[in-house]
Amino acid sequence: MEGDITDREKRLRRRGVLRDEANRIANERELEMIKQRDRDIEMKQLSELERQIIEQIEIQRKARHDKDELNRLKEEEKLRQKQDDDQIRELKERRKALELGVHRMRETDIGIEFENDDVQGACGYEYRSGKRITEYQRDFDIYKRKTDGGHTLITVDEYDKLDQLSNRFEG
């Protein structure tokens, strides 16, 4: 039967085959373009996902750093507060010891009676003004006047001149 096919039918078949071939090629190209477009979309989505992951990692890193910094600052504040508390406690203890020392000095100097002026002056009795003061009180008064006036403190080497200084400030 093939021999009975005319040239026209052959051309029509040939055109049909070529048309089918052209459609197939066009479909393949279209399919390839669709696949390429899908790959491009997937690559964009993948790169966006990677960017978001990197961004999240940076945010977590920053949050961890901020948390560590906050903890470090809290620890420093606790340490500073503890040092302040220790210093306050030490100062209170020193104050208490000094007050106790002053109280003991006052107890030992109260009620001492002397018969002559030399003994009275040596033990802290200011016989010119009639006031009874202890040697420690006199030293403290001189110390206070000197420091209030901006002078240096009395040292051990200057102790011999204490009476002279006392007379100069009071006279």
Backbone torsions as a table, in degrees:
resi	resn	phi	psi	omega
1	MET	NA	-23.2	-179.3
2	GLU	-67.2	-28.9	179.4
3	GLY	-67.8	-22.6	-178.7
4	ASP	-81.8	-4.0	-176.9
5	ILE	-76.9	134.2	-178.7
6	THR	-85.5	169.0	179.3
7	ASP	-62.9	-36.8	-179.0
8	ARG	-63.6	-44.1	179.1
9	GLU	-65.4	-36.7	178.2
10	LYS	-63.6	-43.0	179.5
11	ARG	-65.1	-40.6	178.9
12	LEU	-63.6	-42.2	178.2
13	ARG	-65.8	-42.7	-179.7
14	ARG	-61.9	-43.0	177.4
15	ARG	-62.4	-41.6	177.8
16	GLY	-61.4	-44.7	179.3
17	VAL	-64.4	-44.4	179.2
18	LEU	-64.2	-41.1	178.2
19	ARG	-62.4	-44.5	178.2
20	ASP	-62.3	-41.5	179.0
21	GLU	-64.0	-42.6	179.4
22	ALA	-65.3	-41.5	177.4
23	ASN	-63.9	-41.4	179.3
24	ARG	-62.9	-45.6	179.6
25	ILE	-64.1	-43.1	178.4
26	ALA	-62.9	-41.5	177.9
27	ASN	-64.4	-40.0	178.7
28	GLU	-64.9	-43.4	178.2
29	ARG	-62.7	-45.0	179.1
30	GLU	-62.7	-42.2	177.8
31	LEU	-62.7	-42.6	178.5
32	GLU	-64.0	-40.2	177.5
33	MET	-64.6	-40.7	178.0
34	ILE	-63.8	-43.6	178.6
35	LYS	-62.5	-42.6	179.5
36	GLN	-63.6	-42.8	178.0
37	ARG	-62.0	-42.6	177.3
38	ASP	-62.3	-41.2	178.0
39	ARG	-63.8	-41.8	178.3
40	ASP	-62.1	-43.7	178.1
41	ILE	-62.0	-44.3	178.9
42	GLU	-62.8	-40.5	179.2
43	MET	-65.0	-41.2	177.2
44	LYS	-63.1	-43.1	178.9
45	GLN	-64.2	-41.3	179.5
46	LEU	-64.3	-45.1	179.4
47	SER	-65.1	-37.8	176.9
48	GLU	-64.8	-41.8	178.0
49	LEU	-63.4	-43.3	177.8
50	GLU	-62.2	-41.8	178.4
51	ARG	-61.4	-43.1	179.2
52	GLN	-65.4	-39.2	178.6
53	ILE	-63.6	-45.7	179.1
54	ILE	-62.4	-41.4	178.2
55	GLU	-61.9	-43.5	178.4
56	GLN	-63.8	-40.5	178.6
57	ILE	-62.5	-43.5	178.6
58	GLU	-63.5	-41.4	178.4
59	ILE	-62.6	-44.0	179.0
60	GLN	-64.5	-41.2	178.9
61	ARG	-61.6	-45.4	179.7
62	LYS	-64.2	-42.5	179.1
63	ALA	-62.9	-41.9	178.9
64	ARG	-64.1	-42.7	178.6
65	HIS	-62.8	-44.9	179.0
66	ASP	-62.2	-40.4	179.2
67	LYS	-64.9	-44.5	178.0
68	ASP	-62.6	-41.1	179.0
69	GLU	-63.5	-42.9	178.5
70	LEU	-62.8	-43.5	178.0
71	ASN	-62.9	-40.4	179.3
72	ARG	-63.4	-43.8	179.1
73	LEU	-64.6	-38.7	177.6
74	LYS	-63.2	-43.3	179.8
75	GLU	-64.1	-41.8	177.5
76	GLU	-62.2	-40.8	179.6
77	GLU	-65.3	-41.5	177.4
78	LYS	-62.1	-43.5	-179.9
79	LEU	-64.2	-43.9	178.8
80	ARG	-62.3	-42.6	179.3
81	GLN	-64.2	-40.8	178.9
82	LYS	-64.1	-42.7	178.1
83	GLN	-63.1	-42.0	177.6
84	ASP	-61.9	-44.0	178.8
85	ASP	-62.1	-42.7	178.4
86	ASP	-62.6	-42.2	179.8
87	GLN	-65.1	-41.9	177.8
88	ILE	-61.8	-44.2	179.4
89	ARG	-61.3	-43.6	178.3
90	GLU	-61.6	-44.0	-179.8
91	LEU	-64.2	-39.3	177.3
92	LYS	-63.9	-41.2	178.8
93	GLU	-64.2	-43.1	178.5
94	ARG	-63.4	-41.9	179.3
95	ARG	-61.4	-44.6	-179.4
96	LYS	-62.7	-41.9	179.2
97	ALA	-65.4	-41.5	178.8
98	LEU	-65.7	-42.2	177.8
99	GLU	-62.6	-39.7	177.4
100	LEU	-64.3	-41.6	177.5
101	GLY	-62.8	-43.5	178.0
102	VAL	-63.0	-42.8	179.5
103	HIS	-61.8	-42.9	178.7
104	ARG	-64.1	-40.0	178.9
105	MET	-63.4	-41.6	179.4
106	ARG	-65.4	-39.7	179.7
107	GLU	-62.9	-39.1	-177.2
108	THR	-75.4	-26.2	-177.0
109	ASP	-91.6	-14.8	-177.3
110	ILE	-77.6	136.8	172.2
111	GLY	81.2	14.7	177.8
112	ILE	-89.4	124.1	-179.2
113	GLU	-109.2	139.3	-179.5
114	PHE	-126.1	152.9	-176.1
115	GLU	-96.9	-28.5	-179.3
116	ASN	-123.4	160.9	-175.2
117	ASP	-66.7	-33.6	-178.5
118	ASP	-63.5	-43.9	179.7
119	VAL	-68.9	-39.4	-179.7
120	GLN	-63.3	-45.6	179.6
121	GLY	-64.6	-36.3	-178.4
122	ALA	-70.5	-28.2	-176.6
123	CYS	-99.5	10.5	172.8
124	GLY	103.1	11.2	177.7
125	TYR	-93.0	118.7	179.5
126	GLU	-83.7	92.8	-171.9
127	TYR	-75.8	-18.4	178.2
128	ARG	-71.6	-40.4	-177.5
129	SER	-96.6	-11.7	179.2
130	GLY	84.2	5.6	179.6
131	LYS	-93.4	143.2	175.4
132	ARG	-97.2	119.1	175.5
133	ILE	-131.3	152.4	177.9
134	THR	-88.0	162.2	177.3
135	GLU	-61.1	-37.6	179.6
136	TYR	-66.7	-39.1	178.6
137	GLN	-65.1	-42.6	179.0
138	ARG	-61.9	-45.7	177.9
139	ASP	-60.3	-41.0	-179.4
140	PHE	-65.9	-41.1	178.3
141	ASP	-62.0	-44.3	179.3
142	ILE	-64.4	-43.8	178.4
143	TYR	-58.3	-44.5	-178.0
144	LYS	-65.5	-44.5	179.6
145	ARG	-63.3	-41.1	-179.0
146	LYS	-67.1	-44.8	-178.5
147	THR	-70.6	-36.1	176.9
148	ASP	-66.4	-32.7	-179.9
149	GLY	-84.2	-0.3	177.9
150	GLY	86.7	10.7	179.1
151	HIS	-84.8	168.2	176.3
152	THR	-78.4	166.0	-178.9
153	LEU	-76.0	158.4	176.7
154	ILE	-76.6	129.6	179.5
155	THR	-99.8	176.2	-180.0
156	VAL	-64.8	-35.4	180.0
157	ASP	-65.1	-28.6	-178.4
158	GLU	-89.8	2.6	-174.2
159	TYR	-62.7	-32.0	179.3
160	ASP	-63.8	-29.0	-177.3
161	LYS	-89.1	7.5	-174.0
162	LEU	-61.4	-42.9	179.9
163	ASP	-65.2	-39.1	179.2
164	GLN	-64.3	-43.9	178.8
165	LEU	-63.9	-40.4	-179.8
166	SER	-61.2	-44.6	-179.6
167	ASN	-66.6	-36.7	-178.4
168	ARG	-67.5	-41.6	-178.6
169	PHE	-73.2	-34.5	-176.9
170	GLU	-86.5	-24.3	-174.1
171	GLY	-87.0	NA	NA
